Amino acid sequence: MEIKDLLIFQCVAHHGSISKAANELCYVQSHVTARIKSLESKLETQLFHRHSRGTTLNSEGKKLLGYSQKILFMLEEMEKSFQDTATPSGTLEIGTVETVIKLPAILSTYHRNYPNVDLSLKAGVTKELIDQILKRKLDGAFVAGCGDYPEIEQVEVFQEKLVLISDNENIPFEDLKRKPLLVFSAGCSYRESLENWLRDEGVINTKVMEFGTLETILGSVISGLGISLVPQSTVHQLEMDGMIQCHAIPEKYSKISTFFIRHADTYLTNTMEKFIETIDDFTTIVLPPFNKTTFNVAHNIK
């Protein structure tokens, strides 16, 4: 069995089409078909359901996909271990929740110290980012809370206090609990804390409105659309300007830690090691309140 056959197999599985795989790999379609048939012959089993719309993995194909991903990943890790140099370079793909207050300073410092590294950022909710780490699709990620995963290494970056935010209209606190919840998609730790608190308070059937960015959530809260639960540091200036009100909730729901996580089985390159060292330098530094402009600049580093 050849490694190239596994690469071809993965590409066909990804696209669900032999012709699309051939186009991406710059092979003629007949060659891709021949390699898939050769693979099936060696394994003595069919790997795909073939139909008019293309191909779909059958149960045996799904089994092989799991093995092939592990094999190709190990080959990539082997190459990294021999190619790693003393000077950080290459690409780091980092995931992050949108409210990491120290992220701009961390990225700016790392980029200044190691300009040969291309930083690529992907924003998401905690659950999604953990899944991406487990699937080895990200080199590392900043998440709000992590839980216990044997496959994941994690370091606490800092602790945050979450606050309930509303517009500047003075209404009873009990009435706030029944306003629409303005939150990120399911899998967000802040959303989970908010929903758990309201459930324990006996508030049910509250309307939920999902948004994709923190900026939209904050703007919607300011306009009076609903309430949200966010790190206090991210809304300090808005509160000082009188645009929102912050309300304390019990510590059980308001205390949360931000972690940097990576897959424990991945080779620790010098590039990643220096990134973790940069994070460590900021774990004891108290930074000024969240500044949206600074965050946006750092978030666009590629």
N, C-alpha and C positions, 0 to 999 in steps of 0.2 A: 504494500500500500504506500502510495506516495503522498507527501505533504501537499503537493499541488492539487491532488484529487480532493483532499479535505477542504482546501480553500475554494475550489470550484463548487463542491457540495454546499458549503456554507452560503456562498453567493446565490446559488439557485434557491436554497431554502429561504433566504432573506427576501428575494424578489418574487418568489412564487412563479418564476418564469425562466425557462432556459434561454430564450432569446434575449431577455433583459440582462441576464447574467453574462451571456456571451458578449454583449455590447459593453458592459462595464469592464470586463476582463480583457477586452480586445482580442477575443478568440472568435473563430467561425462557429456557428451554432452546432454544426456537426461534431466538432471537437468536444464541446461541452457535453453533448449527448453521449458521445463515445466514452468519455471519462466517467460519467455517472453510471452508465451501463457496466463499465469495468469495475467500479466500486461495488455495485450491486452483485456482480458475479463473484467477487472475492469474498463478500460477506454472506453470499448465498441467500439473499433476501431482497425484496423490493423496498425502496426507501420513500417513494413518492406515489401519491394518487395522481394520475395524469388525466386531465380533463380539457375541455375546449377553452377554458380561461387560463390554463397554465398548469402548474403543479402545486400540490399541497403535501406536506410531510405526513406520512402515516406514522403509526406507533413506533415502528422500527427506525424510521427516519428521525423521529424526535429523540430516540435513545442515542443514535449516532451523533446528533447535533450536540448533545450534552458532552459526549466524550471528545468530539472534535474541538469544541470550545476550550476544554481543559488542555488538550494537547497543544493547540496553537498558542494558548496563553503561556504555557510553560516554555515554549520555544522563544516567544517574545521576551520573557523574563530572562532566559539564558543569554540572549543577545545583549540585553541591557547590562547584565552583570559583567560582561567582557568589554563592553563599549563605554562603560561609565568612566568619566574623567574627573580630575580634581576641580575643574572649573564648571560650575553649573551651566547647563545649556539645554537646548531642546524645548519641549512644550510641557507645561503643567496644566491639566484640565481640572479646575476646581469648581465645586458646586457650593452654593451658599443660600441660606434663607436671606430675605431682604433686609433684616433688621440688625445685622452684625455691626455694632457701632465702631469697633476697632478695625474693621476690614479696610477702609481707605488707607489708614496709617500703615497697616501690615503690608498691603500691596505696594504702596509707594516706596516703603523702605526696601522691600525685597527687589523691586524693579530697579531701584537706584543702585543697589549693591551687586545685582546680577543681571545686567542689561541683556545678556545673551539668551535669557529664558523668555519664551513667549507664554504669557499667562492668558488662559482662556477661561472665562467665567460662565457658569450656568446657574441662573436663579431657579429656585424651586421650594417646595415645602419639605419639611423634615422627612416624612415617610418616603417620599419620592427619591430624595437624595440618598437615604440609607439604601434603598433598593438599587440605585445606580452604583453605589460602592460595592454592594454584595455581588453585583453582576460585573464588576471591574470595568465599568464604563466611565468612571471618573477616577482621577488620581487621589483626590481627597475632597472633603466637604466640611463646611461649617453648618452645624445643625443645632436646633434648639431642643436639648434633651436627646438622648440616644437609646437608653435601655441596654439590656445585656445581650450582646451578640458575640459569641466566641470567635467569629471570623473577623471582627472589627477591633482595631486598635483606636483608642480615643484619648484625647487630652483636653481637660477643661480649660477653656480660654478665659471665661469670666462668668460671673453670676449677674442676673438681671432681676429687676422688680417689675412685674407687669401691673399696669393700671387700666382700669375701665375708663374709656374716654367717651365724652358726649359733646354736643355743641354747647354754646354759652347760655342757652335758655335755662332758667331756673325752674326745674320741675322736681317733684319728690323723687328720692332715690329709688323707692319701690316701683315707681312708674317707669324708670329707666330700664328696669329688668325686662319689660315687656315690649321694648322697642326692637325693631329689626336688628339682627346681628350682621355686621359687615365684616366678612372674614375671607381668608384665603381658602383654597380648596381643601377637601378632606385630606388629612395627613399632616396638617399644620398643628404644631404643638400649642400655639397660642389659642387657636380655635378650640382645640380639645380641652384646654384649661377653662375657657369661657363656658363651653357647653356643660362641662362637669359641674362647675360652680352653680350655674342656673338650675341644672337638674337637681342638685342637692338643696337648692333653695325652694324647690317645689314649682319652678317655672317651666312649663312644658308648652309645646306647639308654638314656640317663638319662630317668627319668619326669619329665614336665613338667606342672605344675599352674598354670593361669592364674587370676589374680585381678583384680578391677576397681579396688581401692584400695590405696594404700600401707599404710594402717592394718591392713588384713586380712593383707597379706603379712607385716608385722612381727609381728602377733599369732600368725600361724601358725609363723613361725620360732621365736618364744619358746616355743611349745608343743612344739617338736621335730619338726614336720611335715617340714621340709626346709631348704634353704639358698637364699640370694638374693644378688644383687649390687646394691648401692645406694650413693648418695653418702655418704661418711663423716659429713658434717655432719648428715645426717638421723637418724643413730643414735647420735650422741655421748652423749646423756644415757642412753640404754638401755644402752650399754656401761659407762658410769660407774656405773650402778645394778646392774651385774652380771647383767642380764637376757639379754644376748646376748654373743657373742664376735665380734670383728672379725679377719679374716685378710687379709694383704696378698697381692696377686697381681701379676704382672709389669706394669710401667708401660704396656706396649703395649696392655693391655686395661683398665687402671684409670684412665687419664687421659682425661677427657672435658670438653668445653666446652658451656656453655649459651648459646644464641643467641636474640636476639629477631629475628624475621623478619616481613617484609611483602611483598606483591606489588609489584614494581618499577613496574608500569604504573598503579597506583592513585594518584589525586590525594592529595598530602600535605596534609591539612587541618591547620589550626592546632591542632585537638584532638589529632590524632595526633603532630604535631611536638612539642607540649609533653609528651606521654607519653614519646616517645623521649628528650627532654631529661631527664626525670625518671629514666629508666633510666640515662642517662649519668652522672648524679650519684652513682649507686650502684655503678658499675663499679670504683671504687677504694676503696670503703668495706668494711672487714672487719666483718661482722655476727656477733653471738653465735650459738651453735649453734641448730639447728632447734628450734622450739617448736611442737608440734602444735596447741596451743590457739590460738596467734596465727595459724597458717596457716588453721585452720578459720574463724576470724572474718573474715580477709581474703578467703578463698575464697568467702564468701557475699555479698560486695558485689554488688549488682545495679544 
